[in-house]
């Protein structure tokens, strides 16, 4: 069965659309089962996500986190690695950002802190991915299991560090002191208002721009460098990669380092951009959501931006929906997320083989 | 000192029970070649269904049946994706975990409207403790009396069932025809196929057993160990069971010891809170909490022994290439 005869748009648009439609259909049935009107619910959802300035801002703010984790998952995926540890890497990346901000915000100006915080996020996130990567590449332990274990280890480590070392003195709440304002990433509405562009207040900040730059970086790295070619070869056929003289262990480790670094940038958006202090559980499942984003975005930066926007819209719209229809909880978004993973990930062959078969038969006829 | 130890072992048995059910569930699935990181989701789904049904019907046994049905259905979705449609086992597991995490809260809000909980269970809606005969009378017998009366007696029936499942699993996996085929399907599915046995059917049956055991784990959490369902109450137990399965090298008896070890560490962590050890100082609870995960990573890395899983694990079986 040759892939070449299937038109490109079938694989890039038709099948993902069909999968997402199916996920929405099932979600609609669920809403119907709860006794609410799915069309009305969808209306609130879309209005909440895109209907007004602030809503769009929130949508893009959620999308920022999802772009980072989606890219993280996809870079590893391209090398045939399943990085399920985005959650832990994002958590530790946030630690890197927090430590830089806490130690420099009294002495350094913003333009020194910001690049250092970016490096901090990347280095800490990458460091957390390094051990599972090393163990996979050199000692043959399975990356999925080790990254899962490292999520739990990260979570315990952060509780220990924040509660015992970083907590503000004399306070009960487990978070660090608030950073000085020169360690805050500026909000986009603050940047744009001097230029005469007024947008509503939202947590959307400079990290969004950085996320878009990361997309360009990943696109260049994976599709336009020698290393990217090695990565894709490894992902498509590890045996062939080895015979071609590619140092697969090295590519594996670097892929995970880049993946972990990208996941670490969630800390930039959450810690430096929005919360302005180091706190517990700020990753809130974005690492896992990144899997859905990468699957739906077909592991391509453009796809990931679109998928991240869609999920961002679901997060924001879901909050609006829960406000308008109290019987629906925001958790319904998690269900939709899971359904997307199921249909466009686990059940991807269900339609793919048949549709491709249909187009091949038509091409032959 | 001895009494403290007995109390901790008593706690160990309670904490190990869901791990043991889930790890044995994973054993059936993984020995048949199906990676199952959806243990977590199945436990959570069953915990919710069991608590909800127990609350409505007022019977823990009815709850258990609903819990098992839910968990088996989830296992069948996993099978449909991984066996029938040759999907990625890990992606499917993640999907199941995610769906269940959202669905349990959504449905419990809809049905009970208590912020994602189910009503508190009491009486027949919970599995009650069973006191062994003469437990009170024998308490004063030195050493053995405490072990009998405080450690072994006074658990609910699911605890004993979990421990009973270890020899049963051993027998099924190593001494029956189904067990032989199960192991063969995980190591070399082609050989099984050549012998004229359906690989898919064996794998589906393995997943049904896996679902039943996860159902027991979930029902234990919500109707025996606790009195009702709480949001995200599985709290990583499925993943820890997976770690125990690997730590026990996919074999029933070592898996039992891994579960007991992890359960014991949990009991120690609770006891060590704020305790100062002379010469070391206060050991952070988190350091003990992460030990199961750290030990599993070390084992996987081959630093303490070597864990080698079933050969055909995670690979879909394709009968023949067209």
Interface residues (C-beta under 8 A of the other chain):
Chain A: X1 X30 X34 X35 X82 X84 X131 X135 X139 X140 X141 X142 X144 X145 X146 X148 X149 X150 X152 X153 X156 X157 X159 X160 X164 X288 X291 X292 X295 X327 X328 X329 X331 X332 X333 X334 X335 X336 X337 X338 X339 X341 X342 X345 X346 X347 X348 X349 X350
Chain B: X35 X37 X77 X80 X81 X82 X85 X86 X87 X88 X90 X91 X92 X94 X95 X96 X97 X98 X99 X100 X101 X102 X103 X105 X106 X109 X110 X116 X236 X239 X242 X243 X246 X284 X286 X287 X289 X290 X293 X294 X296 X297 X300 X301 X302 X309 X322
